[in-house]
Amino acid sequence: MSPFKSSTGLPENLAGFLCYLVPFVGGAVFLALEKRSRYVMFHALQSLIVFGILILGHVASGFIPLLGSLIALLLQLIGVILWIVLMTAALQGKWYKVPYFGDAAESQMRRL
């Protein structure tokens, strides 16, 4: 467990894990609650960005005839893999950045 606490009173790695446990919603909740921990804010923003893009991709794939269901299946597979990897990394206390989206989360974190 992380020796550092977030402003929610939880250890940082547990709060980072909870950002991903309920994709998108967990990130939104911890982004609203967290005032101090850059680690938790990063994981909350990354959760919002990554899973928000996946949600938009699922919605957009519904409008594509024939290939839409294949694209949706691929997005679902990517989403499950990212979900497991990101939860594991956050619980271990790692600052794992998803390519492109992690950089966007980091730049947004600097603005907060």
N, C-alpha and C positions, 0 to 999 in steps of 0.2 A: 504494500500500500504506500501511497505517496505521503511523505511527511507534511506536505503543504496542503492547506485547506483553501477552498474557494470561499467566496463571500456567502454562499449558501450553507456553509458549515460542513459540507461533504469534502472528503479528500479529492484533490484535483483529478486524479485518474478515474475515480468513480463517477464524478460529475461529467467528465469527458465521455465516458462509456454511456452514460444515460442520455447524452446528446444524440447518440446513434441508436439507442435501444428502440425508440419509437421514431423512425426516420421522419425528418422534416419537422414534425411537431416537437420532438425533444429538443432539437436545435433552437426552435423559436422560443420555447419556454426558458431554456438556460440563457439564451441571449437577452431575454427580458429580465431575468433574475440576477445574472452575474454582474458584479460591479468592479471586481478586482483582478481576478485571475485571467491572464492573457491566454493561458493554456486552454481553459474552458471556453473562453470566447472564440478562440480559433476553431475548436472542434464544433462549437455551436454554429458558427458561420459556414464551416465546411459542410456540415450536415444539411443546412438550409440550401446551399448552392448545389451540391451533388444530387441530393434527392429531389430538389425542385426541378432541376434539369431532367432527371429521369421521369418525373411525373409529366412534365411537358412533352417529353418524347413519347410516352405512352399515349397521351391524348392525341398528339399529332399522328401517330401510327394508326389510329382508328379511322382516319380520313384517307388512308392510302389503300386502294383496292388491291386485292390479291397478296401483295407483299406485306401489308400492314400487320397481319397476325404473326408473320415470321419476325418482323422487326420488333414487335411487342414481346415475343418470346425471348429474343436476344437481349432486349433491354431488361427483362425480368431476371435473366441469368446474370447479367452484369450487376444488377442491383443487389442480388443476394450475395454475390461474391464480395462486392464492395462493402456491404453491410457487415459481413463477418470479419473482413480484414480491418475495417475501421474500428469496430468495437474492440477487437483484440488489441490493436495498436494503442488505442486510448487507454484501455485497462492496464497495459504494460507501461504507460507513461511516455509513450513515444509521440513525437510531433510528426506523424506520417502525413505527407501531403499528397493528395491525388494530383497527378499532372494537370496543369492548367487551372483546375478548380481550386486546388490548395493555394496556388499563387493569388487567385482572386480573393479567397478568404483572408489570406494574410494582408493583402493591400487594404481590404475593407476594415480589418481589425486595427490597422494603424490609424484609420480615420476616426475610430471610436474613442 
